[in-house]
Amino acid sequence: MCDSHHGANPEIELLADDHARGRWALSYFNLDAETGATRRLGVMYDDEYRRIDGAWKIVATRSRILAAV
């Protein structure tokens, strides 16, 4: 198996000093080397971030598949 993940178009909104939310687009491609079968997905991620002990962490995430081939 061979996978390729490409994140793009980040939109990050700072809601407070220690709280933010973001939206990312993901392009995913998978190739099964044995059969030659491929899969492509277009996905949108909506994340919520918190700064915990000085480091930003994802505390919630939601993904939506927008296209699948």
CHARMM internal coordinates of N, CA and C (Angstrom, degrees):
IC EDIT
DIST 1 N 1 CA 1.4482
DIST 1 CA 1 C 1.5274
ANGL 1 N 1 CA 1 C 109.46
DIST 1 C 2 N 1.2908
ANGL 1 CA 1 C 2 N 115.09
DIHE 1 N 1 CA 1 C 2 N 144.37
DIST 2 N 2 CA 1.4552
ANGL 1 C 2 N 2 CA 122.33
DIHE 1 CA 1 C 2 N 2 CA 176.30
DIST 2 CA 2 C 1.5215
ANGL 2 N 2 CA 2 C 107.21
DIHE 1 C 2 N 2 CA 2 C -132.38
DIST 2 C 3 N 1.3252
ANGL 2 CA 2 C 3 N 117.08
DIHE 2 N 2 CA 2 C 3 N 126.82
DIST 3 N 3 CA 1.4606
ANGL 2 C 3 N 3 CA 122.36
DIHE 2 CA 2 C 3 N 3 CA -179.89
DIST 3 CA 3 C 1.5114
ANGL 3 N 3 CA 3 C 110.34
DIHE 2 C 3 N 3 CA 3 C -119.56
DIST 3 C 4 N 1.3084
ANGL 3 CA 3 C 4 N 115.71
DIHE 3 N 3 CA 3 C 4 N 146.12
DIST 4 N 4 CA 1.4597
ANGL 3 C 4 N 4 CA 121.81
DIHE 3 CA 3 C 4 N 4 CA 173.22
DIST 4 CA 4 C 1.5227
ANGL 4 N 4 CA 4 C 107.55
DIHE 3 C 4 N 4 CA 4 C -133.38
DIST 4 C 5 N 1.3417
ANGL 4 CA 4 C 5 N 116.51
DIHE 4 N 4 CA 4 C 5 N 127.17
DIST 5 N 5 CA 1.4600
ANGL 4 C 5 N 5 CA 122.78
DIHE 4 CA 4 C 5 N 5 CA 178.00
DIST 5 CA 5 C 1.5245
ANGL 5 N 5 CA 5 C 107.50
DIHE 4 C 5 N 5 CA 5 C -121.09
DIST 5 C 6 N 1.3220
ANGL 5 CA 5 C 6 N 117.04
DIHE 5 N 5 CA 5 C 6 N 131.28
DIST 6 N 6 CA 1.4632
ANGL 5 C 6 N 6 CA 120.69
DIHE 5 CA 5 C 6 N 6 CA 179.18
DIST 6 CA 6 C 1.5295
ANGL 6 N 6 CA 6 C 108.96
DIHE 5 C 6 N 6 CA 6 C -133.27
DIST 6 C 7 N 1.3295
ANGL 6 CA 6 C 7 N 116.50
DIHE 6 N 6 CA 6 C 7 N 109.53
DIST 7 N 7 CA 1.4634
ANGL 6 C 7 N 7 CA 121.96
DIHE 6 CA 6 C 7 N 7 CA 176.75
DIST 7 CA 7 C 1.5198
ANGL 7 N 7 CA 7 C 109.68
DIHE 6 C 7 N 7 CA 7 C -88.30
DIST 7 C 8 N 1.3237
ANGL 7 CA 7 C 8 N 116.92
DIHE 7 N 7 CA 7 C 8 N 140.91
DIST 8 N 8 CA 1.4653
ANGL 7 C 8 N 8 CA 120.38
DIHE 7 CA 7 C 8 N 8 CA -176.78
DIST 8 CA 8 C 1.5259
ANGL 8 N 8 CA 8 C 110.92
DIHE 7 C 8 N 8 CA 8 C -152.15
DIST 8 C 9 N 1.3127
ANGL 8 CA 8 C 9 N 115.03
DIHE 8 N 8 CA 8 C 9 N 167.64
DIST 9 N 9 CA 1.4659
ANGL 8 C 9 N 9 CA 124.46
DIHE 8 CA 8 C 9 N 9 CA 173.11
DIST 9 CA 9 C 1.5304
ANGL 9 N 9 CA 9 C 113.43
DIHE 8 C 9 N 9 CA 9 C 54.43
DIST 9 C 10 N 1.3454
ANGL 9 CA 9 C 10 N 117.69
DIHE 9 N 9 CA 9 C 10 N 52.19
DIST 10 N 10 CA 1.4625
ANGL 9 C 10 N 10 CA 118.00
DIHE 9 CA 9 C 10 N 10 CA 179.42
DIST 10 CA 10 C 1.5281
ANGL 10 N 10 CA 10 C 111.26
DIHE 9 C 10 N 10 CA 10 C -68.33
DIST 10 C 11 N 1.3030
ANGL 10 CA 10 C 11 N 115.52
DIHE 10 N 10 CA 10 C 11 N 136.29
DIST 11 N 11 CA 1.4684
ANGL 10 C 11 N 11 CA 122.62
DIHE 10 CA 10 C 11 N 11 CA 173.27
DIST 11 CA 11 C 1.5253
ANGL 11 N 11 CA 11 C 106.05
DIHE 10 C 11 N 11 CA 11 C -123.93
DIST 11 C 12 N 1.3248
ANGL 11 CA 11 C 12 N 117.26
DIHE 11 N 11 CA 11 C 12 N 105.93
DIST 12 N 12 CA 1.4536
ANGL 11 C 12 N 12 CA 122.41
DIHE 11 CA 11 C 12 N 12 CA -177.52
DIST 12 CA 12 C 1.5245
ANGL 12 N 12 CA 12 C 108.63
DIHE 11 C 12 N 12 CA 12 C -111.01
DIST 12 C 13 N 1.3163
ANGL 12 CA 12 C 13 N 116.22
DIHE 12 N 12 CA 12 C 13 N 129.31
DIST 13 N 13 CA 1.4583
ANGL 12 C 13 N 13 CA 122.15
DIHE 12 CA 12 C 13 N 13 CA 179.01
DIST 13 CA 13 C 1.5294
ANGL 13 N 13 CA 13 C 109.07
DIHE 12 C 13 N 13 CA 13 C -119.17
DIST 13 C 14 N 1.3176
ANGL 13 CA 13 C 14 N 116.57
DIHE 13 N 13 CA 13 C 14 N 119.74
DIST 14 N 14 CA 1.4586
ANGL 13 C 14 N 14 CA 121.49
DIHE 13 CA 13 C 14 N 14 CA 177.46
DIST 14 CA 14 C 1.5198
ANGL 14 N 14 CA 14 C 108.09
DIHE 13 C 14 N 14 CA 14 C -81.49
DIST 14 C 15 N 1.3139
ANGL 14 CA 14 C 15 N 117.19
DIHE 14 N 14 CA 14 C 15 N 118.13
DIST 15 N 15 CA 1.4627
ANGL 14 C 15 N 15 CA 122.55
DIHE 14 CA 14 C 15 N 15 CA -177.19
DIST 15 CA 15 C 1.5247
ANGL 15 N 15 CA 15 C 111.72
DIHE 14 C 15 N 15 CA 15 C -95.21
DIST 15 C 16 N 1.3288
ANGL 15 CA 15 C 16 N 117.14
DIHE 15 N 15 CA 15 C 16 N -29.20
DIST 16 N 16 CA 1.4633
ANGL 15 C 16 N 16 CA 124.28
DIHE 15 CA 15 C 16 N 16 CA 178.29
DIST 16 CA 16 C 1.5245
ANGL 16 N 16 CA 16 C 106.38
DIHE 15 C 16 N 16 CA 16 C -159.85
DIST 16 C 17 N 1.3114
ANGL 16 CA 16 C 17 N 117.57
DIHE 16 N 16 CA 16 C 17 N 177.96
DIST 17 N 17 CA 1.4680
ANGL 16 C 17 N 17 CA 120.54
DIHE 16 CA 16 C 17 N 17 CA -178.33
DIST 17 CA 17 C 1.5209
ANGL 17 N 17 CA 17 C 112.62
DIHE 16 C 17 N 17 CA 17 C -57.75
DIST 17 C 18 N 1.3221
ANGL 17 CA 17 C 18 N 117.63
DIHE 17 N 17 CA 17 C 18 N -32.15
DIST 18 N 18 CA 1.4613
ANGL 17 C 18 N 18 CA 121.75
DIHE 17 CA 17 C 18 N 18 CA -175.80
DIST 18 CA 18 C 1.5270
ANGL 18 N 18 CA 18 C 113.43
DIHE 17 C 18 N 18 CA 18 C -123.53
DIST 18 C 19 N 1.3328
ANGL 18 CA 18 C 19 N 117.62
DIHE 18 N 18 CA 18 C 19 N 22.20
DIST 19 N 19 CA 1.4620
ANGL 18 C 19 N 19 CA 121.18
DIHE 18 CA 18 C 19 N 19 CA -175.67
DIST 19 CA 19 C 1.5255
ANGL 19 N 19 CA 19 C 109.37
DIHE 18 C 19 N 19 CA 19 C -144.79
DIST 19 C 20 N 1.3290
ANGL 19 CA 19 C 20 N 116.33
DIHE 19 N 19 CA 19 C 20 N 130.82
DIST 20 N 20 CA 1.4625
ANGL 19 C 20 N 20 CA 120.71
DIHE 19 CA 19 C 20 N 20 CA 178.62
DIST 20 CA 20 C 1.5216
ANGL 20 N 20 CA 20 C 109.03
DIHE 19 C 20 N 20 CA 20 C -147.58
DIST 20 C 21 N 1.3197
ANGL 20 CA 20 C 21 N 114.69
DIHE 20 N 20 CA 20 C 21 N 165.69
DIST 21 N 21 CA 1.4682
ANGL 20 C 21 N 21 CA 119.58
DIHE 20 CA 20 C 21 N 21 CA 172.03
DIST 21 CA 21 C 1.5189
ANGL 21 N 21 CA 21 C 107.55
DIHE 20 C 21 N 21 CA 21 C -136.30
DIST 21 C 22 N 1.3104
ANGL 21 CA 21 C 22 N 114.38
DIHE 21 N 21 CA 21 C 22 N 155.44
DIST 22 N 22 CA 1.4547
ANGL 21 C 22 N 22 CA 118.90
DIHE 21 CA 21 C 22 N 22 CA -177.26
DIST 22 CA 22 C 1.5098
ANGL 22 N 22 CA 22 C 111.99
DIHE 21 C 22 N 22 CA 22 C -146.62
DIST 22 C 23 N 1.3166
ANGL 22 CA 22 C 23 N 113.82
DIHE 22 N 22 CA 22 C 23 N 160.70
DIST 23 N 23 CA 1.4627
ANGL 22 C 23 N 23 CA 122.30
DIHE 22 CA 22 C 23 N 23 CA 176.92
DIST 23 CA 23 C 1.5279
ANGL 23 N 23 CA 23 C 106.87
DIHE 22 C 23 N 23 CA 23 C -133.40
DIST 23 C 24 N 1.3256
ANGL 23 CA 23 C 24 N 115.33
DIHE 23 N 23 CA 23 C 24 N 132.82
DIST 24 N 24 CA 1.4580
ANGL 23 C 24 N 24 CA 122.40
DIHE 23 CA 23 C 24 N 24 CA -178.80
DIST 24 CA 24 C 1.5211
ANGL 24 N 24 CA 24 C 109.80
DIHE 23 C 24 N 24 CA 24 C -132.42
DIST 24 C 25 N 1.3136
ANGL 24 CA 24 C 25 N 116.16
DIHE 24 N 24 CA 24 C 25 N 144.21
DIST 25 N 25 CA 1.4645
ANGL 24 C 25 N 25 CA 121.38
DIHE 24 CA 24 C 25 N 25 CA 171.05
DIST 25 CA 25 C 1.5276
ANGL 25 N 25 CA 25 C 107.90
DIHE 24 C 25 N 25 CA 25 C -96.99
DIST 25 C 26 N 1.3223
ANGL 25 CA 25 C 26 N 117.44
DIHE 25 N 25 CA 25 C 26 N 142.56
DIST 26 N 26 CA 1.4536
ANGL 25 C 26 N 26 CA 122.07
DIHE 25 CA 25 C 26 N 26 CA 177.98
DIST 26 CA 26 C 1.5210
ANGL 26 N 26 CA 26 C 109.06
DIHE 25 C 26 N 26 CA 26 C -128.78
DIST 26 C 27 N 1.3158
ANGL 26 CA 26 C 27 N 115.27
DIHE 26 N 26 CA 26 C 27 N 131.47
DIST 27 N 27 CA 1.4596
ANGL 26 C 27 N 27 CA 121.83
DIHE 26 CA 26 C 27 N 27 CA 170.75
DIST 27 CA 27 C 1.5229
ANGL 27 N 27 CA 27 C 106.72
DIHE 26 C 27 N 27 CA 27 C -107.92
DIST 27 C 28 N 1.3235
ANGL 27 CA 27 C 28 N 116.80
DIHE 27 N 27 CA 27 C 28 N 124.38
DIST 28 N 28 CA 1.4647
ANGL 27 C 28 N 28 CA 122.26
DIHE 27 CA 27 C 28 N 28 CA -176.59
DIST 28 CA 28 C 1.5202
ANGL 28 N 28 CA 28 C 108.89
DIHE 27 C 28 N 28 CA 28 C -122.27
DIST 28 C 29 N 1.3309
ANGL 28 CA 28 C 29 N 115.85
DIHE 28 N 28 CA 28 C 29 N 133.95
DIST 29 N 29 CA 1.4669
ANGL 28 C 29 N 29 CA 121.90
DIHE 28 CA 28 C 29 N 29 CA 177.17
DIST 29 CA 29 C 1.5234
ANGL 29 N 29 CA 29 C 108.12
DIHE 28 C 29 N 29 CA 29 C -132.39
DIST 29 C 30 N 1.3273
ANGL 29 CA 29 C 30 N 116.45
DIHE 29 N 29 CA 29 C 30 N 134.92
DIST 30 N 30 CA 1.4593
ANGL 29 C 30 N 30 CA 122.67
DIHE 29 CA 29 C 30 N 30 CA 179.80
DIST 30 CA 30 C 1.5187
ANGL 30 N 30 CA 30 C 109.08
DIHE 29 C 30 N 30 CA 30 C -129.80
DIST 30 C 31 N 1.3253
ANGL 30 CA 30 C 31 N 116.51
DIHE 30 N 30 CA 30 C 31 N 134.62
DIST 31 N 31 CA 1.4602
ANGL 30 C 31 N 31 CA 122.46
DIHE 30 CA 30 C 31 N 31 CA 176.43
DIST 31 CA 31 C 1.5222
ANGL 31 N 31 CA 31 C 108.56
DIHE 30 C 31 N 31 CA 31 C -125.33
DIST 31 C 32 N 1.3217
ANGL 31 CA 31 C 32 N 116.60
DIHE 31 N 31 CA 31 C 32 N 125.19
DIST 32 N 32 CA 1.4615
ANGL 31 C 32 N 32 CA 122.05
DIHE 31 CA 31 C 32 N 32 CA 172.74
DIST 32 CA 32 C 1.5276
ANGL 32 N 32 CA 32 C 105.97
DIHE 31 C 32 N 32 CA 32 C -89.74
DIST 32 C 33 N 1.3275
ANGL 32 CA 32 C 33 N 116.60
DIHE 32 N 32 CA 32 C 33 N 106.80
DIST 33 N 33 CA 1.4627
ANGL 32 C 33 N 33 CA 121.77
DIHE 32 CA 32 C 33 N 33 CA -174.39
DIST 33 CA 33 C 1.5299
ANGL 33 N 33 CA 33 C 112.35
DIHE 32 C 33 N 33 CA 33 C -63.43
DIST 33 C 34 N 1.3219
ANGL 33 CA 33 C 34 N 117.43
DIHE 33 N 33 CA 33 C 34 N -28.10
DIST 34 N 34 CA 1.4657
ANGL 33 C 34 N 34 CA 120.10
DIHE 33 CA 33 C 34 N 34 CA -178.55
DIST 34 CA 34 C 1.5213
ANGL 34 N 34 CA 34 C 112.38
DIHE 33 C 34 N 34 CA 34 C -75.49
DIST 34 C 35 N 1.3298
ANGL 34 CA 34 C 35 N 117.34
DIHE 34 N 34 CA 34 C 35 N -41.16
DIST 35 N 35 CA 1.4735
ANGL 34 C 35 N 35 CA 119.96
DIHE 34 CA 34 C 35 N 35 CA -175.34
DIST 35 CA 35 C 1.5247
ANGL 35 N 35 CA 35 C 112.89
DIHE 34 C 35 N 35 CA 35 C -103.85
DIST 35 C 36 N 1.3295
ANGL 35 CA 35 C 36 N 117.26
DIHE 35 N 35 CA 35 C 36 N -18.07
DIST 36 N 36 CA 1.4610
ANGL 35 C 36 N 36 CA 120.72
DIHE 35 CA 35 C 36 N 36 CA -176.56
DIST 36 CA 36 C 1.5237
ANGL 36 N 36 CA 36 C 112.82
DIHE 35 C 36 N 36 CA 36 C 83.10
DIST 36 C 37 N 1.3275
ANGL 36 CA 36 C 37 N 117.28
DIHE 36 N 36 CA 36 C 37 N 0.23
DIST 37 N 37 CA 1.4641
ANGL 36 C 37 N 37 CA 120.65
DIHE 36 CA 36 C 37 N 37 CA 179.28
DIST 37 CA 37 C 1.5299
ANGL 37 N 37 CA 37 C 110.17
DIHE 36 C 37 N 37 CA 37 C -67.59
DIST 37 C 38 N 1.3146
ANGL 37 CA 37 C 38 N 115.18
DIHE 37 N 37 CA 37 C 38 N 141.98
DIST 38 N 38 CA 1.4643
ANGL 37 C 38 N 38 CA 120.23
DIHE 37 CA 37 C 38 N 38 CA 178.92
DIST 38 CA 38 C 1.5226
ANGL 38 N 38 CA 38 C 110.12
DIHE 37 C 38 N 38 CA 38 C -125.78
DIST 38 C 39 N 1.3165
ANGL 38 CA 38 C 39 N 114.20
DIHE 38 N 38 CA 38 C 39 N 158.01
DIST 39 N 39 CA 1.4693
ANGL 38 C 39 N 39 CA 121.21
DIHE 38 CA 38 C 39 N 39 CA 174.89
DIST 39 CA 39 C 1.5133
ANGL 39 N 39 CA 39 C 107.63
DIHE 38 C 39 N 39 CA 39 C -142.89
DIST 39 C 40 N 1.3289
ANGL 39 CA 39 C 40 N 115.39
DIHE 39 N 39 CA 39 C 40 N 136.11
DIST 40 N 40 CA 1.4634
ANGL 39 C 40 N 40 CA 122.02
DIHE 39 CA 39 C 40 N 40 CA 174.89
DIST 40 CA 40 C 1.5094
ANGL 40 N 40 CA 40 C 108.69
DIHE 39 C 40 N 40 CA 40 C -125.13
DIST 40 C 41 N 1.3274
ANGL 40 CA 40 C 41 N 115.15
DIHE 40 N 40 CA 40 C 41 N 138.75
DIST 41 N 41 CA 1.4570
ANGL 40 C 41 N 41 CA 120.80
DIHE 40 CA 40 C 41 N 41 CA 176.88
DIST 41 CA 41 C 1.5209
ANGL 41 N 41 CA 41 C 109.34
DIHE 40 C 41 N 41 CA 41 C -132.34
DIST 41 C 42 N 1.3069
ANGL 41 CA 41 C 42 N 115.87
DIHE 41 N 41 CA 41 C 42 N 143.49
DIST 42 N 42 CA 1.4507
ANGL 41 C 42 N 42 CA 122.87
DIHE 41 CA 41 C 42 N 42 CA 167.48
DIST 42 CA 42 C 1.5245
ANGL 42 N 42 CA 42 C 106.64
DIHE 41 C 42 N 42 CA 42 C -112.21
DIST 42 C 43 N 1.3171
ANGL 42 CA 42 C 43 N 117.53
DIHE 42 N 42 CA 42 C 43 N 121.30
DIST 43 N 43 CA 1.4587
ANGL 42 C 43 N 43 CA 122.12
DIHE 42 CA 42 C 43 N 43 CA -172.81
DIST 43 CA 43 C 1.5172
ANGL 43 N 43 CA 43 C 109.93
DIHE 42 C 43 N 43 CA 43 C -128.32
DIST 43 C 44 N 1.3213
ANGL 43 CA 43 C 44 N 117.02
DIHE 43 N 43 CA 43 C 44 N 144.54
DIST 44 N 44 CA 1.4586
ANGL 43 C 44 N 44 CA 122.44
DIHE 43 CA 43 C 44 N 44 CA 173.13
DIST 44 CA 44 C 1.5198
ANGL 44 N 44 CA 44 C 107.57
DIHE 43 C 44 N 44 CA 44 C -114.82
DIST 44 C 45 N 1.3292
ANGL 44 CA 44 C 45 N 116.00
DIHE 44 N 44 CA 44 C 45 N 129.73
DIST 45 N 45 CA 1.4649
ANGL 44 C 45 N 45 CA 122.08
DIHE 44 CA 44 C 45 N 45 CA 177.50
DIST 45 CA 45 C 1.5178
ANGL 45 N 45 CA 45 C 109.35
DIHE 44 C 45 N 45 CA 45 C -108.60
DIST 45 C 46 N 1.3129
ANGL 45 CA 45 C 46 N 116.33
DIHE 45 N 45 CA 45 C 46 N 133.76
DIST 46 N 46 CA 1.4625
ANGL 45 C 46 N 46 CA 123.96
DIHE 45 CA 45 C 46 N 46 CA 171.66
DIST 46 CA 46 C 1.5276
ANGL 46 N 46 CA 46 C 106.51
DIHE 45 C 46 N 46 CA 46 C -115.01
DIST 46 C 47 N 1.3370
ANGL 46 CA 46 C 47 N 116.48
DIHE 46 N 46 CA 46 C 47 N 116.68
DIST 47 N 47 CA 1.4605
ANGL 46 C 47 N 47 CA 121.46
DIHE 46 CA 46 C 47 N 47 CA -175.13
DIST 47 CA 47 C 1.5201
ANGL 47 N 47 CA 47 C 111.20
DIHE 46 C 47 N 47 CA 47 C -118.17
DIST 47 C 48 N 1.3142
ANGL 47 CA 47 C 48 N 115.18
DIHE 47 N 47 CA 47 C 48 N 154.14
DIST 48 N 48 CA 1.4599
ANGL 47 C 48 N 48 CA 122.14
DIHE 47 CA 47 C 48 N 48 CA 171.38
DIST 48 CA 48 C 1.5242
ANGL 48 N 48 CA 48 C 106.97
DIHE 47 C 48 N 48 CA 48 C -121.60
DIST 48 C 49 N 1.3336
ANGL 48 CA 48 C 49 N 115.99
DIHE 48 N 48 CA 48 C 49 N 134.48
DIST 49 N 49 CA 1.4543
ANGL 48 C 49 N 49 CA 122.16
DIHE 48 CA 48 C 49 N 49 CA -175.59
DIST 49 CA 49 C 1.5296
ANGL 49 N 49 CA 49 C 110.06
DIHE 48 C 49 N 49 CA 49 C -120.93
DIST 49 C 50 N 1.3279
ANGL 49 CA 49 C 50 N 115.45
DIHE 49 N 49 CA 49 C 50 N 148.05
DIST 50 N 50 CA 1.4644
ANGL 49 C 50 N 50 CA 123.30
DIHE 49 CA 49 C 50 N 50 CA 172.41
DIST 50 CA 50 C 1.5246
ANGL 50 N 50 CA 50 C 107.71
DIHE 49 C 50 N 50 CA 50 C -133.51
DIST 50 C 51 N 1.3293
ANGL 50 CA 50 C 51 N 114.77
DIHE 50 N 50 CA 50 C 51 N 143.61
DIST 51 N 51 CA 1.4573
ANGL 50 C 51 N 51 CA 118.88
DIHE 50 CA 50 C 51 N 51 CA 172.67
DIST 51 CA 51 C 1.5256
ANGL 51 N 51 CA 51 C 106.91
DIHE 50 C 51 N 51 CA 51 C -89.00
DIST 51 C 52 N 1.3174
ANGL 51 CA 51 C 52 N 115.43
DIHE 51 N 51 CA 51 C 52 N 117.64
DIST 52 N 52 CA 1.4645
ANGL 51 C 52 N 52 CA 122.36
DIHE 51 CA 51 C 52 N 52 CA -177.14
DIST 52 CA 52 C 1.5287
ANGL 52 N 52 CA 52 C 107.41
DIHE 51 C 52 N 52 CA 52 C -121.66
DIST 52 C 53 N 1.3154
ANGL 52 CA 52 C 53 N 116.31
DIHE 52 N 52 CA 52 C 53 N 120.81
DIST 53 N 53 CA 1.4697
ANGL 52 C 53 N 53 CA 121.61
DIHE 52 CA 52 C 53 N 53 CA -177.89
DIST 53 CA 53 C 1.5233
ANGL 53 N 53 CA 53 C 111.60
DIHE 52 C 53 N 53 CA 53 C 51.82
DIST 53 C 54 N 1.3363
ANGL 53 CA 53 C 54 N 116.75
DIHE 53 N 53 CA 53 C 54 N 39.16
DIST 54 N 54 CA 1.4587
ANGL 53 C 54 N 54 CA 122.13
DIHE 53 CA 53 C 54 N 54 CA 175.74
DIST 54 CA 54 C 1.5144
ANGL 54 N 54 CA 54 C 115.68
DIHE 53 C 54 N 54 CA 54 C 84.97
DIST 54 C 55 N 1.3269
ANGL 54 CA 54 C 55 N 118.95
DIHE 54 N 54 CA 54 C 55 N -3.23
DIST 55 N 55 CA 1.4664
ANGL 54 C 55 N 55 CA 121.76
DIHE 54 CA 54 C 55 N 55 CA -179.04
DIST 55 CA 55 C 1.5239
ANGL 55 N 55 CA 55 C 109.85
DIHE 54 C 55 N 55 CA 55 C -118.97
DIST 55 C 56 N 1.3379
ANGL 55 CA 55 C 56 N 116.91
DIHE 55 N 55 CA 55 C 56 N 136.03
DIST 56 N 56 CA 1.4623
ANGL 55 C 56 N 56 CA 121.47
DIHE 55 CA 55 C 56 N 56 CA 177.82
DIST 56 CA 56 C 1.5278
ANGL 56 N 56 CA 56 C 109.68
DIHE 55 C 56 N 56 CA 56 C -75.35
DIST 56 C 57 N 1.3291
ANGL 56 CA 56 C 57 N 116.09
DIHE 56 N 56 CA 56 C 57 N 131.64
DIST 57 N 57 CA 1.4687
ANGL 56 C 57 N 57 CA 123.41
DIHE 56 CA 56 C 57 N 57 CA -179.84
DIST 57 CA 57 C 1.5210
ANGL 57 N 57 CA 57 C 109.70
DIHE 56 C 57 N 57 CA 57 C -128.74
DIST 57 C 58 N 1.3230
ANGL 57 CA 57 C 58 N 116.63
DIHE 57 N 57 CA 57 C 58 N 145.32
DIST 58 N 58 CA 1.4589
ANGL 57 C 58 N 58 CA 121.07
DIHE 57 CA 57 C 58 N 58 CA 170.81
DIST 58 CA 58 C 1.5223
ANGL 58 N 58 CA 58 C 107.04
DIHE 57 C 58 N 58 CA 58 C -77.50
DIST 58 C 59 N 1.3327
ANGL 58 CA 58 C 59 N 116.82
DIHE 58 N 58 CA 58 C 59 N 122.37
DIST 59 N 59 CA 1.4667
ANGL 58 C 59 N 59 CA 120.49
DIHE 58 CA 58 C 59 N 59 CA 179.95
DIST 59 CA 59 C 1.5286
ANGL 59 N 59 CA 59 C 111.89
DIHE 58 C 59 N 59 CA 59 C -106.68
DIST 59 C 60 N 1.3271
ANGL 59 CA 59 C 60 N 117.18
DIHE 59 N 59 CA 59 C 60 N -15.52
DIST 60 N 60 CA 1.4642
ANGL 59 C 60 N 60 CA 121.64
DIHE 59 CA 59 C 60 N 60 CA 176.21
DIST 60 CA 60 C 1.5250
ANGL 60 N 60 CA 60 C 108.03
DIHE 59 C 60 N 60 CA 60 C -156.41
DIST 60 C 61 N 1.3110
ANGL 60 CA 60 C 61 N 115.69
DIHE 60 N 60 CA 60 C 61 N 145.88
DIST 61 N 61 CA 1.4657
ANGL 60 C 61 N 61 CA 120.15
DIHE 60 CA 60 C 61 N 61 CA 177.33
DIST 61 CA 61 C 1.5221
ANGL 61 N 61 CA 61 C 109.23
DIHE 60 C 61 N 61 CA 61 C -147.21
DIST 61 C 62 N 1.3081
ANGL 61 CA 61 C 62 N 114.28
DIHE 61 N 61 CA 61 C 62 N 149.01
DIST 62 N 62 CA 1.4610
ANGL 61 C 62 N 62 CA 121.30
DIHE 61 CA 61 C 62 N 62 CA 177.11
DIST 62 CA 62 C 1.5208
ANGL 62 N 62 CA 62 C 106.57
DIHE 61 C 62 N 62 CA 62 C -138.36
DIST 62 C 63 N 1.3167
ANGL 62 CA 62 C 63 N 117.37
DIHE 62 N 62 CA 62 C 63 N 133.19
DIST 63 N 63 CA 1.4659
ANGL 62 C 63 N 63 CA 120.11
DIHE 62 CA 62 C 63 N 63 CA 177.69
DIST 63 CA 63 C 1.5192
ANGL 63 N 63 CA 63 C 109.34
DIHE 62 C 63 N 63 CA 63 C -119.90
DIST 63 C 64 N 1.3120
ANGL 63 CA 63 C 64 N 114.80
DIHE 63 N 63 CA 63 C 64 N 143.76
DIST 64 N 64 CA 1.4698
ANGL 63 C 64 N 64 CA 121.92
DIHE 63 CA 63 C 64 N 64 CA 177.14
DIST 64 CA 64 C 1.5153
ANGL 64 N 64 CA 64 C 108.44
DIHE 63 C 64 N 64 CA 64 C -129.44
DIST 64 C 65 N 1.3252
ANGL 64 CA 64 C 65 N 116.87
DIHE 64 N 64 CA 64 C 65 N 124.60
DIST 65 N 65 CA 1.4566
ANGL 64 C 65 N 65 CA 120.85
DIHE 64 CA 64 C 65 N 65 CA 175.94
DIST 65 CA 65 C 1.5191
ANGL 65 N 65 CA 65 C 107.86
DIHE 64 C 65 N 65 CA 65 C -79.28
DIST 65 C 66 N 1.3305
ANGL 65 CA 65 C 66 N 115.72
DIHE 65 N 65 CA 65 C 66 N 121.45
DIST 66 N 66 CA 1.4617
ANGL 65 C 66 N 66 CA 121.27
DIHE 65 CA 65 C 66 N 66 CA -178.49
DIST 66 CA 66 C 1.5243
ANGL 66 N 66 CA 66 C 111.88
DIHE 65 C 66 N 66 CA 66 C -97.29
DIST 66 C 67 N 1.3162
ANGL 66 CA 66 C 67 N 116.17
DIHE 66 N 66 CA 66 C 67 N -28.53
DIST 67 N 67 CA 1.4638
ANGL 66 C 67 N 67 CA 120.01
DIHE 66 CA 66 C 67 N 67 CA 179.98
DIST 67 CA 67 C 1.5172
ANGL 67 N 67 CA 67 C 108.59
DIHE 66 C 67 N 67 CA 67 C -151.22
DIST 67 C 68 N 1.3180
ANGL 67 CA 67 C 68 N 116.44
DIHE 67 N 67 CA 67 C 68 N 140.04
DIST 68 N 68 CA 1.4571
ANGL 67 C 68 N 68 CA 121.90
DIHE 67 CA 67 C 68 N 68 CA 177.22
DIST 68 CA 68 C 1.5121
ANGL 68 N 68 CA 68 C 109.18
DIHE 67 C 68 N 68 CA 68 C -139.69
DIST 68 C 69 N 1.3239
ANGL 68 CA 68 C 69 N 115.60
DIHE 68 N 68 CA 68 C 69 N 127.78
DIST 69 N 69 CA 1.4647
ANGL 68 C 69 N 69 CA 121.43
DIHE 68 CA 68 C 69 N 69 CA 179.58
DIST 69 CA 69 C 1.5048
ANGL 69 N 69 CA 69 C 108.36
DIHE 68 C 69 N 69 CA 69 C -130.86
END
COOR INIT
IC SEED 1 N 1 CA 1 C
IC BUILD
